[in-house]
Amino acid sequence: MFRLPPFPYQLEIFEKTKHCKYKALFLEQGLGKSKIALDLASYHYEHGNIKNLIIATDNTVLSEWHHSQLPKHLWKPEEALIHRYNAKGKERDLREFCSTNTKDLKILLINKEVFTGTTMKPHENIAKLIGTGSTMLIADESTWLKNSVTVRSRTWRRVRKHCEYVYILTGTPEPNSPEDWFGQLLFLDERILGTPTVHKFRNRYCATEPIWGVKTAHGHVPQKTVDLKNRTEFYKQLEPFCFRLKKADVMPDLPEKMYQEIAIDLHPETESVYNTLKHEAYAVLVNEAGEQGKVSVTNVLTQMTRLQTVASGFVKDDKDSIINLPNAKAEYLKILLADDVPTIVWCRFRHTVETLKEEYPHAAVLWGGLSPEETRIEIAAFRDGETNLLICVNSDSSSKGLTFTNCARNVYFSNSFNAEHRLQSEDRTHRIGQEASSVQYIDLIGYADGKPTIDSHILATLIRKATVLGTMPSMTLTEVKELLGV
């Protein structure tokens, strides 16, 4: 009953999971989590176990499910009735779909943010859907559940309680901190960890360090999470409820990842702006530090972001208007792209994408705000070879859930501060079906006065698989000075 034959490890996971009410598929990107989940949905539908399937994730990832995963892997797509949630659509259409009684498998593709800022009555209509029969819920790229106290997480947990089968999927269950495990596992079943509160989870499984020089309102020294503790116990606790698998375990023949950093001297005019803003940033942070000698990481990040825009070829003035600067990275990119090899260019800033799109009007573009149909067209253009260039904002909307095995070269014009974005984006091209001998990851690092700009620090932090924010609320002036290079 498989539309496409599974790999041996996929078949093993399927056989071990098909009788489970809930499971976490923590398989590294590219190992076919979506296929396994749809094989399970097909199995449960064929055996009369479910009548409905809800797939909740990021909007762009929903496009991939809609136009690629479902037609490719669903056992009988002709017996599926699919509705793609659209916040700008008609509530009547959603209501009629959710209320309909049919022999077909009803599949609701829905944005994870559905419960905020809408008049589509999602609570009421999802309840109607579940009321028509047994339901399976798939939470894809499930790190959006990691913060257990958000309205989003709490509401989806209420939905989850009324679903007969629940699966969560991600290749990066711990992208930034050990605490990221908690919300996802709580969603799956609070009995897994034996505690409904992150505080108790932290005490039991998280190694912490004091944040010296900072005190709470009650005079306590706060703690930052630095690692898992009782690791063996933790993984043993998880074992019955999840599969954890890396590509190296089952796909040793995947191409090697090749990393390269290219040092690019900023244009003299841009370099001058960078140096001026660097010293202004340090002065602002020194003033904030005062006698305590500490500055908040949030304020440091604000200054880092401004410096990163300069290294990317633009800056905002006091009125928040964008001023374009001579862009050495864009000039070097022309050299890289001259060979017309399929390439994905990852950018942190939307303005960079807009600028590059003007330079390369034939390029496909992915960023937040595209409609489902626009997203499908852009993805298809790059996959089908209509264009050899895809320019993406490196965010949840484009770094997750997509497959581009037609491409083996990634250029990072600028990185976001989020380690998960980087890990996810890398594996859009490094996955099953990639036939190149190696996959390239090229980081463009700006230099000013012969020293690396903030680009270098951001990349080094991501390599350590931690967000720039990490878990530190503050930094010392010595750390700031080293960071800014003043």
C-alpha beads as a LAMMPS data file, in Angstrom:
LAMMPS data file: protein, C-alpha beads

486 atoms
485 bonds

1 atom types
1 bond types

-500.0 500.0 xlo xhi
-500.0 500.0 ylo yhi
-500.0 500.0 zlo zhi

Masses

1 110.0

Atoms # bond

1 1 1 0.000 0.000 0.000
2 1 1 2.959 2.317 -0.596
3 1 1 2.676 4.703 -3.522
4 1 1 6.479 4.804 -3.627
5 1 1 8.538 1.923 -2.193
6 1 1 10.092 2.882 1.161
7 1 1 13.764 2.588 1.979
8 1 1 14.449 -0.216 4.483
9 1 1 14.768 2.187 7.428
10 1 1 11.514 3.922 6.418
11 1 1 9.727 0.570 6.304
12 1 1 11.100 -0.348 9.725
13 1 1 9.860 2.925 11.239
14 1 1 6.479 2.490 9.566
15 1 1 6.036 -1.050 10.894
16 1 1 7.037 -0.021 14.424
17 1 1 4.780 3.033 14.381
18 1 1 1.563 1.947 12.646
19 1 1 0.021 0.650 15.885
20 1 1 1.126 3.655 17.980
21 1 1 -1.330 6.395 18.863
22 1 1 1.432 8.994 18.897
23 1 1 5.086 9.203 17.901
24 1 1 7.851 11.732 17.270
25 1 1 9.767 11.295 14.027
26 1 1 12.988 13.151 14.778
27 1 1 14.698 12.234 11.531
28 1 1 17.392 14.463 10.088
29 1 1 16.314 16.548 7.113
30 1 1 16.169 14.564 3.910
31 1 1 15.320 11.164 5.389
32 1 1 11.669 11.231 4.342
33 1 1 9.675 12.102 7.459
34 1 1 6.779 13.351 5.325
35 1 1 6.635 10.128 3.332
36 1 1 6.529 8.002 6.490
37 1 1 3.790 10.201 7.960
38 1 1 1.680 9.927 4.805
39 1 1 2.257 6.176 4.619
40 1 1 0.881 6.028 8.171
41 1 1 -2.081 8.219 7.242
42 1 1 -2.798 5.981 4.234
43 1 1 -2.614 2.888 6.429
44 1 1 -4.992 4.278 9.043
45 1 1 -7.441 5.483 6.394
46 1 1 -7.429 2.127 4.582
47 1 1 -8.059 0.317 7.877
48 1 1 -10.911 2.626 8.846
49 1 1 -9.010 4.153 11.764
50 1 1 -9.305 7.769 10.600
51 1 1 -11.578 9.914 8.471
52 1 1 -9.653 13.188 8.779
53 1 1 -6.053 14.353 8.585
54 1 1 -4.849 17.735 9.865
55 1 1 -1.373 18.878 8.815
56 1 1 -0.203 21.977 10.718
57 1 1 3.036 23.797 9.945
58 1 1 4.497 26.948 8.328
59 1 1 2.674 28.388 5.328
60 1 1 5.423 27.737 2.772
61 1 1 5.851 24.186 4.022
62 1 1 2.114 23.674 3.465
63 1 1 2.707 24.437 -0.219
64 1 1 5.229 21.606 -0.327
65 1 1 2.742 19.230 1.301
66 1 1 -0.032 20.331 -1.044
67 1 1 1.786 20.244 -4.360
68 1 1 4.492 17.637 -3.791
69 1 1 4.215 15.378 -0.755
70 1 1 0.497 14.507 -0.922
71 1 1 0.357 13.658 -4.654
72 1 1 3.657 11.786 -4.408
73 1 1 3.093 9.682 -1.296
74 1 1 -0.625 9.382 -0.490
75 1 1 -1.764 5.830 -1.261
76 1 1 -4.985 6.874 -3.003
77 1 1 -4.888 10.617 -3.747
78 1 1 -8.081 10.272 -5.781
79 1 1 -9.881 9.415 -2.516
80 1 1 -8.634 12.523 -0.712
81 1 1 -10.568 15.753 -0.269
82 1 1 -8.007 18.509 0.411
83 1 1 -8.649 21.995 1.794
84 1 1 -5.827 24.505 2.123
85 1 1 -6.586 27.001 4.907
86 1 1 -6.348 30.601 3.760
87 1 1 -6.771 33.377 6.322
88 1 1 -8.001 35.635 3.506
89 1 1 -10.453 33.044 2.193
90 1 1 -14.129 32.595 2.955
91 1 1 -15.085 31.213 6.346
92 1 1 -18.038 29.503 4.654
93 1 1 -15.684 27.353 2.543
94 1 1 -13.728 26.245 5.623
95 1 1 -16.962 25.541 7.515
96 1 1 -18.444 23.486 4.683
97 1 1 -15.273 21.439 4.307
98 1 1 -14.992 20.739 8.021
99 1 1 -18.689 19.832 8.347
100 1 1 -18.897 17.576 5.289
101 1 1 -19.491 13.869 5.793
102 1 1 -17.760 11.869 3.082
103 1 1 -16.114 8.509 2.513
104 1 1 -13.023 10.318 1.218
105 1 1 -10.119 11.162 3.515
106 1 1 -10.535 14.828 4.417
107 1 1 -7.174 16.582 4.635
108 1 1 -6.932 20.042 6.184
109 1 1 -3.664 21.858 5.485
110 1 1 -3.488 24.634 8.040
111 1 1 -1.078 27.333 9.142
112 1 1 0.307 26.835 12.654
113 1 1 -0.593 30.483 13.396
114 1 1 -4.273 29.889 12.636
115 1 1 -5.484 30.845 16.114
116 1 1 -4.278 34.456 16.003
117 1 1 -5.647 37.442 14.111
118 1 1 -8.395 35.835 12.026
119 1 1 -12.161 35.891 11.540
120 1 1 -12.225 32.371 10.083
121 1 1 -13.450 30.776 13.349
122 1 1 -10.691 28.132 13.417
123 1 1 -11.597 26.783 16.870
124 1 1 -15.202 26.197 15.880
125 1 1 -14.439 24.737 12.463
126 1 1 -11.640 22.424 13.568
127 1 1 -14.030 21.140 16.230
128 1 1 -16.582 20.476 13.454
129 1 1 -13.938 18.571 11.471
130 1 1 -12.983 16.378 14.423
131 1 1 -16.664 15.861 15.115
132 1 1 -17.141 14.155 11.723
133 1 1 -14.839 11.258 12.614
134 1 1 -11.501 10.030 13.932
135 1 1 -8.655 12.398 13.161
136 1 1 -4.886 12.212 12.703
137 1 1 -2.815 15.329 13.472
138 1 1 0.648 15.906 11.990
139 1 1 2.677 18.792 13.422
140 1 1 5.438 19.290 10.869
141 1 1 8.702 21.104 11.657
142 1 1 7.489 20.833 15.245
143 1 1 9.946 23.236 16.880
144 1 1 7.157 25.812 16.612
145 1 1 5.747 24.003 19.658
146 1 1 8.911 24.379 21.739
147 1 1 7.622 27.339 23.777
148 1 1 4.936 25.616 25.803
149 1 1 3.327 28.764 27.220
150 1 1 2.381 30.576 23.985
151 1 1 -1.248 30.813 22.897
152 1 1 -0.312 28.846 19.793
153 1 1 1.145 25.902 21.734
154 1 1 -1.585 25.837 24.370
155 1 1 -4.358 25.920 21.770
156 1 1 -2.833 23.203 19.613
157 1 1 -2.460 21.024 22.712
158 1 1 -6.210 21.331 23.224
159 1 1 -6.782 20.262 19.607
160 1 1 -4.336 17.397 20.045
161 1 1 -6.376 15.917 22.920
162 1 1 -9.261 15.213 20.536
163 1 1 -7.163 13.495 17.848
164 1 1 -6.779 9.717 17.815
165 1 1 -3.340 9.701 16.156
166 1 1 -0.666 12.367 16.594
167 1 1 2.779 12.620 14.992
168 1 1 5.363 15.380 15.295
169 1 1 8.140 15.737 12.722
170 1 1 11.418 17.617 12.742
171 1 1 15.076 17.004 12.041
172 1 1 16.195 19.546 14.645
173 1 1 14.326 18.914 17.914
174 1 1 16.974 20.818 19.877
175 1 1 18.085 23.635 17.544
176 1 1 18.978 26.251 20.131
177 1 1 18.656 24.950 23.687
178 1 1 17.875 21.707 25.568
179 1 1 14.673 23.405 26.693
180 1 1 13.426 23.175 23.100
181 1 1 12.575 19.514 23.721
182 1 1 10.001 20.313 26.372
183 1 1 7.138 21.956 24.473
184 1 1 7.277 19.426 21.660
185 1 1 7.187 16.421 23.975
186 1 1 4.505 18.031 26.131
187 1 1 2.368 18.353 22.997
188 1 1 2.917 14.702 22.146
189 1 1 2.023 13.511 25.669
190 1 1 2.893 15.069 29.024
191 1 1 3.481 11.591 30.474
192 1 1 6.646 11.232 28.380
193 1 1 8.626 13.529 30.658
194 1 1 6.491 13.057 33.742
195 1 1 6.017 16.783 34.275
196 1 1 3.697 19.448 32.789
197 1 1 6.012 22.370 33.692
198 1 1 9.202 23.541 32.035
199 1 1 10.560 24.513 35.464
200 1 1 10.566 20.888 36.643
201 1 1 11.957 19.735 33.296
202 1 1 14.783 22.246 33.598
203 1 1 15.626 21.105 37.124
204 1 1 15.750 17.475 36.078
205 1 1 17.348 17.550 32.651
206 1 1 19.069 20.895 32.069
207 1 1 22.557 21.818 33.209
208 1 1 22.691 25.497 34.153
209 1 1 25.252 28.128 35.079
210 1 1 24.746 31.316 37.108
211 1 1 24.674 34.626 35.264
212 1 1 27.033 36.636 37.421
213 1 1 26.474 40.345 37.759
214 1 1 22.717 40.015 37.256
215 1 1 20.086 39.647 39.974
216 1 1 16.325 39.217 39.939
217 1 1 13.935 41.521 41.773
218 1 1 14.170 39.168 44.752
219 1 1 17.965 39.249 44.808
220 1 1 18.491 35.807 43.278
221 1 1 21.185 35.133 40.679
222 1 1 19.424 33.858 37.526
223 1 1 20.601 30.718 35.729
224 1 1 21.200 30.048 32.038
225 1 1 20.726 26.622 30.437
226 1 1 23.948 25.382 28.858
227 1 1 23.446 21.664 28.187
228 1 1 21.443 18.535 28.877
229 1 1 22.229 16.657 32.050
230 1 1 21.272 13.077 32.867
231 1 1 21.560 12.632 29.089
232 1 1 21.450 8.816 29.149
233 1 1 18.341 8.860 31.331
234 1 1 16.724 11.495 29.119
235 1 1 17.240 9.576 25.866
236 1 1 16.108 6.337 27.478
237 1 1 12.951 8.128 28.625
238 1 1 12.327 9.248 25.036
239 1 1 13.095 5.936 23.340
240 1 1 9.576 4.389 23.383
241 1 1 8.015 7.569 22.020
242 1 1 10.301 8.716 19.233
243 1 1 12.691 7.755 16.474
244 1 1 15.958 9.692 16.321
245 1 1 17.917 9.121 13.134
246 1 1 20.743 10.878 11.316
247 1 1 21.602 10.650 7.640
248 1 1 25.035 9.235 8.425
249 1 1 23.323 6.275 10.160
250 1 1 21.388 5.090 7.136
251 1 1 22.607 7.032 4.077
252 1 1 26.415 6.825 4.141
253 1 1 26.556 7.492 0.390
254 1 1 25.087 10.997 0.587
255 1 1 27.499 13.572 -0.849
256 1 1 29.965 15.341 1.403
257 1 1 29.149 18.819 2.672
258 1 1 31.824 21.304 1.577
259 1 1 32.091 24.605 3.465
260 1 1 33.890 27.703 2.227
261 1 1 34.239 31.211 3.602
262 1 1 35.029 33.945 1.090
263 1 1 36.551 37.138 2.489
264 1 1 35.266 40.218 0.664
265 1 1 36.675 43.673 1.341
266 1 1 33.889 46.182 1.680
267 1 1 33.891 49.107 -0.742
268 1 1 35.783 52.071 0.815
269 1 1 32.580 54.104 1.187
270 1 1 30.770 51.162 2.809
271 1 1 33.790 50.434 4.998
272 1 1 33.741 54.022 6.266
273 1 1 30.048 53.755 7.187
274 1 1 30.672 50.411 8.887
275 1 1 33.522 51.744 11.012
276 1 1 31.556 54.842 12.009
277 1 1 28.527 52.799 13.074
278 1 1 30.750 50.279 14.854
279 1 1 32.234 52.963 17.112
280 1 1 28.799 54.567 17.599
281 1 1 27.423 51.173 18.620
282 1 1 30.162 50.657 21.172
283 1 1 29.613 54.136 22.606
284 1 1 25.878 53.461 22.966
285 1 1 26.528 50.162 24.733
286 1 1 29.180 51.659 27.026
287 1 1 26.699 54.321 28.038
288 1 1 24.077 51.658 28.747
289 1 1 26.494 49.525 30.777
290 1 1 27.144 52.259 33.328
291 1 1 28.702 51.151 36.598
292 1 1 27.500 47.542 36.287
293 1 1 29.548 46.993 33.141
294 1 1 26.768 44.883 31.611
295 1 1 24.576 45.419 28.558
296 1 1 21.487 43.491 27.490
297 1 1 21.976 41.035 24.655
298 1 1 18.816 42.405 23.031
299 1 1 20.481 45.804 22.646
300 1 1 23.683 44.188 21.401
301 1 1 21.675 42.355 18.744
302 1 1 20.085 45.605 17.624
303 1 1 23.538 47.061 17.006
304 1 1 24.745 43.845 15.348
305 1 1 21.807 43.881 12.964
306 1 1 22.575 47.441 11.890
307 1 1 26.192 46.535 11.226
308 1 1 25.115 43.437 9.315
309 1 1 22.949 45.534 6.991
310 1 1 25.970 47.699 6.139
311 1 1 28.030 44.599 5.317
312 1 1 25.090 43.582 3.106
313 1 1 25.106 46.882 1.212
314 1 1 22.550 49.170 2.837
315 1 1 21.756 51.122 5.986
316 1 1 18.707 52.808 7.493
317 1 1 18.818 56.465 8.438
318 1 1 17.167 58.109 11.466
319 1 1 13.850 58.227 9.619
320 1 1 14.043 54.472 8.889
321 1 1 14.583 55.118 5.188
322 1 1 16.943 52.734 3.367
323 1 1 20.146 54.112 1.889
324 1 1 21.900 51.796 -0.573
325 1 1 25.689 51.511 -0.313
326 1 1 28.275 50.165 -2.750
327 1 1 27.817 46.418 -2.384
328 1 1 30.997 44.347 -2.668
329 1 1 29.182 41.109 -1.863
330 1 1 26.757 41.631 -4.749
331 1 1 29.686 42.312 -7.067
332 1 1 31.394 39.089 -6.008
333 1 1 28.130 37.169 -6.397
334 1 1 28.200 38.031 -10.120
335 1 1 31.474 36.136 -10.392
336 1 1 30.070 33.117 -8.566
337 1 1 26.947 32.982 -10.707
338 1 1 28.706 33.461 -14.035
339 1 1 28.891 29.684 -14.614
340 1 1 25.074 29.379 -14.543
341 1 1 25.211 26.431 -12.108
342 1 1 21.948 25.984 -10.114
343 1 1 22.387 28.032 -6.938
344 1 1 20.369 29.064 -3.915
345 1 1 21.293 32.430 -2.407
346 1 1 20.216 32.761 1.232
347 1 1 19.730 36.274 2.648
348 1 1 18.674 37.536 6.032
349 1 1 17.144 40.775 4.787
350 1 1 14.195 41.222 2.472
351 1 1 15.824 44.347 1.031
352 1 1 18.765 42.225 -0.121
353 1 1 16.390 39.901 -1.941
354 1 1 14.666 42.862 -3.592
355 1 1 18.032 44.265 -4.713
356 1 1 19.244 40.928 -6.085
357 1 1 15.938 40.346 -7.866
358 1 1 16.458 43.611 -9.745
359 1 1 19.921 42.380 -10.775
360 1 1 18.651 38.902 -11.693
361 1 1 15.056 39.323 -12.918
362 1 1 14.956 35.715 -14.122
363 1 1 15.544 34.370 -10.587
364 1 1 12.899 32.615 -8.514
365 1 1 12.243 34.176 -5.113
366 1 1 10.944 32.802 -1.809
367 1 1 9.989 35.017 1.096
368 1 1 7.118 35.527 3.500
369 1 1 3.920 36.989 2.111
370 1 1 3.680 34.984 -1.123
371 1 1 0.339 33.347 -1.775
372 1 1 0.252 29.524 -1.984
373 1 1 0.001 29.695 -5.771
374 1 1 2.869 32.199 -6.052
375 1 1 4.997 29.957 -3.831
376 1 1 4.212 26.916 -5.993
377 1 1 5.167 28.780 -9.175
378 1 1 8.483 30.022 -7.753
379 1 1 9.456 26.567 -6.441
380 1 1 8.502 24.860 -9.704
381 1 1 10.479 27.375 -11.791
382 1 1 13.686 26.518 -9.930
383 1 1 13.087 22.771 -9.668
384 1 1 12.106 22.398 -13.317
385 1 1 15.107 24.323 -14.607
386 1 1 13.272 27.398 -15.880
387 1 1 15.811 29.338 -13.818
388 1 1 19.098 28.321 -12.229
389 1 1 18.870 30.865 -9.426
390 1 1 16.680 30.864 -6.320
391 1 1 16.917 33.787 -3.880
392 1 1 15.477 33.159 -0.416
393 1 1 14.964 34.992 2.826
394 1 1 16.527 32.621 5.362
395 1 1 13.541 32.191 7.664
396 1 1 10.985 29.583 8.668
397 1 1 9.004 30.292 5.516
398 1 1 11.746 29.174 3.113
399 1 1 14.303 27.144 5.093
400 1 1 11.920 24.346 6.108
401 1 1 10.153 21.501 4.408
402 1 1 11.407 22.070 0.838
403 1 1 13.522 19.804 -1.381
404 1 1 15.919 21.112 -4.017
405 1 1 18.074 18.160 -5.020
406 1 1 18.479 19.770 -8.443
407 1 1 20.934 22.144 -6.735
408 1 1 24.244 21.489 -4.995
409 1 1 25.445 25.034 -4.321
410 1 1 24.246 27.331 -1.532
411 1 1 25.529 30.869 -1.069
412 1 1 24.912 32.649 2.234
413 1 1 24.843 36.351 1.449
414 1 1 23.927 36.958 5.103
415 1 1 22.862 34.652 7.932
416 1 1 19.953 35.058 10.291
417 1 1 20.622 34.853 14.037
418 1 1 18.736 31.549 14.240
419 1 1 20.709 28.291 14.184
420 1 1 17.644 26.315 13.133
421 1 1 17.273 28.445 10.000
422 1 1 20.852 27.621 9.048
423 1 1 20.585 23.884 9.734
424 1 1 17.271 23.609 7.921
425 1 1 18.417 25.628 4.922
426 1 1 21.548 23.501 4.493
427 1 1 19.491 20.351 4.191
428 1 1 17.177 21.610 1.465
429 1 1 19.842 20.355 -0.964
430 1 1 21.569 17.643 1.113
431 1 1 18.983 14.868 1.119
432 1 1 17.690 11.771 -0.651
433 1 1 17.880 12.248 -4.406
434 1 1 20.968 14.457 -4.413
435 1 1 23.298 13.034 -7.056
436 1 1 26.135 15.572 -6.932
437 1 1 29.462 14.364 -5.535
438 1 1 29.400 17.168 -2.957
439 1 1 27.148 20.008 -1.791
440 1 1 28.691 23.459 -1.399
441 1 1 27.953 25.999 1.335
442 1 1 29.638 29.314 0.608
443 1 1 29.543 32.147 3.167
444 1 1 30.309 35.682 2.005
445 1 1 32.159 37.396 4.858
446 1 1 32.646 41.154 4.697
447 1 1 35.951 42.675 5.810
448 1 1 36.625 46.247 6.949
449 1 1 40.168 47.535 7.470
450 1 1 41.447 43.997 7.012
451 1 1 39.324 42.647 9.880
452 1 1 36.198 40.476 9.577
453 1 1 32.891 42.228 10.071
454 1 1 30.036 41.031 12.235
455 1 1 29.346 38.416 9.512
456 1 1 32.183 36.314 10.901
457 1 1 30.944 36.331 14.489
458 1 1 27.421 35.346 13.434
459 1 1 28.723 32.429 11.370
460 1 1 31.014 31.245 14.172
461 1 1 28.097 31.283 16.582
462 1 1 25.891 29.297 14.192
463 1 1 28.656 26.727 13.730
464 1 1 28.488 26.138 17.478
465 1 1 24.776 25.361 16.888
466 1 1 23.583 28.103 19.202
467 1 1 21.606 31.221 18.483
468 1 1 23.380 34.517 18.843
469 1 1 20.944 35.216 21.643
470 1 1 21.783 31.923 23.299
471 1 1 20.506 31.956 26.841
472 1 1 22.435 34.986 28.059
473 1 1 20.411 38.073 28.968
474 1 1 23.539 40.232 29.192
475 1 1 27.150 40.671 28.041
476 1 1 30.190 42.341 29.566
477 1 1 31.824 45.308 27.848
478 1 1 34.913 43.176 27.248
479 1 1 32.759 40.687 25.328
480 1 1 31.103 43.528 23.413
481 1 1 34.468 45.035 22.495
482 1 1 35.699 41.695 21.181
483 1 1 32.453 41.146 19.307
484 1 1 32.478 44.519 17.543
485 1 1 36.211 44.527 16.952
486 1 1 36.863 47.963 18.445

Bonds

1 1 1 2
2 1 2 3
3 1 3 4
4 1 4 5
5 1 5 6
6 1 6 7
7 1 7 8
8 1 8 9
9 1 9 10
10 1 10 11
11 1 11 12
12 1 12 13
13 1 13 14
14 1 14 15
15 1 15 16
16 1 16 17
17 1 17 18
18 1 18 19
19 1 19 20
20 1 20 21
21 1 21 22
22 1 22 23
23 1 23 24
24 1 24 25
25 1 25 26
26 1 26 27
27 1 27 28
28 1 28 29
29 1 29 30
30 1 30 31
31 1 31 32
32 1 32 33
33 1 33 34
34 1 34 35
35 1 35 36
36 1 36 37
37 1 37 38
38 1 38 39
39 1 39 40
40 1 40 41
41 1 41 42
42 1 42 43
43 1 43 44
44 1 44 45
45 1 45 46
46 1 46 47
47 1 47 48
48 1 48 49
49 1 49 50
50 1 50 51
51 1 51 52
52 1 52 53
53 1 53 54
54 1 54 55
55 1 55 56
56 1 56 57
57 1 57 58
58 1 58 59
59 1 59 60
60 1 60 61
61 1 61 62
62 1 62 63
63 1 63 64
64 1 64 65
65 1 65 66
66 1 66 67
67 1 67 68
68 1 68 69
69 1 69 70
70 1 70 71
71 1 71 72
72 1 72 73
73 1 73 74
74 1 74 75
75 1 75 76
76 1 76 77
77 1 77 78
78 1 78 79
79 1 79 80
80 1 80 81
81 1 81 82
82 1 82 83
83 1 83 84
84 1 84 85
85 1 85 86
86 1 86 87
87 1 87 88
88 1 88 89
89 1 89 90
90 1 90 91
91 1 91 92
92 1 92 93
93 1 93 94
94 1 94 95
95 1 95 96
96 1 96 97
97 1 97 98
98 1 98 99
99 1 99 100
100 1 100 101
101 1 101 102
102 1 102 103
103 1 103 104
104 1 104 105
105 1 105 106
106 1 106 107
107 1 107 108
108 1 108 109
109 1 109 110
110 1 110 111
111 1 111 112
112 1 112 113
113 1 113 114
114 1 114 115
115 1 115 116
116 1 116 117
117 1 117 118
118 1 118 119
119 1 119 120
120 1 120 121
121 1 121 122
122 1 122 123
123 1 123 124
124 1 124 125
125 1 125 126
126 1 126 127
127 1 127 128
128 1 128 129
129 1 129 130
130 1 130 131
131 1 131 132
132 1 132 133
133 1 133 134
134 1 134 135
135 1 135 136
136 1 136 137
137 1 137 138
138 1 138 139
139 1 139 140
140 1 140 141
141 1 141 142
142 1 142 143
143 1 143 144
144 1 144 145
145 1 145 146
146 1 146 147
147 1 147 148
148 1 148 149
149 1 149 150
150 1 150 151
151 1 151 152
152 1 152 153
153 1 153 154
154 1 154 155
155 1 155 156
156 1 156 157
157 1 157 158
158 1 158 159
159 1 159 160
160 1 160 161
161 1 161 162
162 1 162 163
163 1 163 164
164 1 164 165
165 1 165 166
166 1 166 167
167 1 167 168
168 1 168 169
169 1 169 170
170 1 170 171
171 1 171 172
172 1 172 173
173 1 173 174
174 1 174 175
175 1 175 176
176 1 176 177
177 1 177 178
178 1 178 179
179 1 179 180
180 1 180 181
181 1 181 182
182 1 182 183
183 1 183 184
184 1 184 185
185 1 185 186
186 1 186 187
187 1 187 188
188 1 188 189
189 1 189 190
190 1 190 191
191 1 191 192
192 1 192 193
193 1 193 194
194 1 194 195
195 1 195 196
196 1 196 197
197 1 197 198
198 1 198 199
199 1 199 200
200 1 200 201
201 1 201 202
202 1 202 203
203 1 203 204
204 1 204 205
205 1 205 206
206 1 206 207
207 1 207 208
208 1 208 209
209 1 209 210
210 1 210 211
211 1 211 212
212 1 212 213
213 1 213 214
214 1 214 215
215 1 215 216
216 1 216 217
217 1 217 218
218 1 218 219
219 1 219 220
220 1 220 221
221 1 221 222
222 1 222 223
223 1 223 224
224 1 224 225
225 1 225 226
226 1 226 227
227 1 227 228
228 1 228 229
229 1 229 230
230 1 230 231
231 1 231 232
232 1 232 233
233 1 233 234
234 1 234 235
235 1 235 236
236 1 236 237
237 1 237 238
238 1 238 239
239 1 239 240
240 1 240 241
241 1 241 242
242 1 242 243
243 1 243 244
244 1 244 245
245 1 245 246
246 1 246 247
247 1 247 248
248 1 248 249
249 1 249 250
250 1 250 251
251 1 251 252
252 1 252 253
253 1 253 254
254 1 254 255
255 1 255 256
256 1 256 257
257 1 257 258
258 1 258 259
259 1 259 260
260 1 260 261
261 1 261 262
262 1 262 263
263 1 263 264
264 1 264 265
265 1 265 266
266 1 266 267
267 1 267 268
268 1 268 269
269 1 269 270
270 1 270 271
271 1 271 272
272 1 272 273
273 1 273 274
274 1 274 275
275 1 275 276
276 1 276 277
277 1 277 278
278 1 278 279
279 1 279 280
280 1 280 281
281 1 281 282
282 1 282 283
283 1 283 284
284 1 284 285
285 1 285 286
286 1 286 287
287 1 287 288
288 1 288 289
289 1 289 290
290 1 290 291
291 1 291 292
292 1 292 293
293 1 293 294
294 1 294 295
295 1 295 296
296 1 296 297
297 1 297 298
298 1 298 299
299 1 299 300
300 1 300 301
301 1 301 302
302 1 302 303
303 1 303 304
304 1 304 305
305 1 305 306
306 1 306 307
307 1 307 308
308 1 308 309
309 1 309 310
310 1 310 311
311 1 311 312
312 1 312 313
313 1 313 314
314 1 314 315
315 1 315 316
316 1 316 317
317 1 317 318
318 1 318 319
319 1 319 320
320 1 320 321
321 1 321 322
322 1 322 323
323 1 323 324
324 1 324 325
325 1 325 326
326 1 326 327
327 1 327 328
328 1 328 329
329 1 329 330
330 1 330 331
331 1 331 332
332 1 332 333
333 1 333 334
334 1 334 335
335 1 335 336
336 1 336 337
337 1 337 338
338 1 338 339
339 1 339 340
340 1 340 341
341 1 341 342
342 1 342 343
343 1 343 344
344 1 344 345
345 1 345 346
346 1 346 347
347 1 347 348
348 1 348 349
349 1 349 350
350 1 350 351
351 1 351 352
352 1 352 353
353 1 353 354
354 1 354 355
355 1 355 356
356 1 356 357
357 1 357 358
358 1 358 359
359 1 359 360
360 1 360 361
361 1 361 362
362 1 362 363
363 1 363 364
364 1 364 365
365 1 365 366
366 1 366 367
367 1 367 368
368 1 368 369
369 1 369 370
370 1 370 371
371 1 371 372
372 1 372 373
373 1 373 374
374 1 374 375
375 1 375 376
376 1 376 377
377 1 377 378
378 1 378 379
379 1 379 380
380 1 380 381
381 1 381 382
382 1 382 383
383 1 383 384
384 1 384 385
385 1 385 386
386 1 386 387
387 1 387 388
388 1 388 389
389 1 389 390
390 1 390 391
391 1 391 392
392 1 392 393
393 1 393 394
394 1 394 395
395 1 395 396
396 1 396 397
397 1 397 398
398 1 398 399
399 1 399 400
400 1 400 401
401 1 401 402
402 1 402 403
403 1 403 404
404 1 404 405
405 1 405 406
406 1 406 407
407 1 407 408
408 1 408 409
409 1 409 410
410 1 410 411
411 1 411 412
412 1 412 413
413 1 413 414
414 1 414 415
415 1 415 416
416 1 416 417
417 1 417 418
418 1 418 419
419 1 419 420
420 1 420 421
421 1 421 422
422 1 422 423
423 1 423 424
424 1 424 425
425 1 425 426
426 1 426 427
427 1 427 428
428 1 428 429
429 1 429 430
430 1 430 431
431 1 431 432
432 1 432 433
433 1 433 434
434 1 434 435
435 1 435 436
436 1 436 437
437 1 437 438
438 1 438 439
439 1 439 440
440 1 440 441
441 1 441 442
442 1 442 443
443 1 443 444
444 1 444 445
445 1 445 446
446 1 446 447
447 1 447 448
448 1 448 449
449 1 449 450
450 1 450 451
451 1 451 452
452 1 452 453
453 1 453 454
454 1 454 455
455 1 455 456
456 1 456 457
457 1 457 458
458 1 458 459
459 1 459 460
460 1 460 461
461 1 461 462
462 1 462 463
463 1 463 464
464 1 464 465
465 1 465 466
466 1 466 467
467 1 467 468
468 1 468 469
469 1 469 470
470 1 470 471
471 1 471 472
472 1 472 473
473 1 473 474
474 1 474 475
475 1 475 476
476 1 476 477
477 1 477 478
478 1 478 479
479 1 479 480
480 1 480 481
481 1 481 482
482 1 482 483
483 1 483 484
484 1 484 485
485 1 485 486
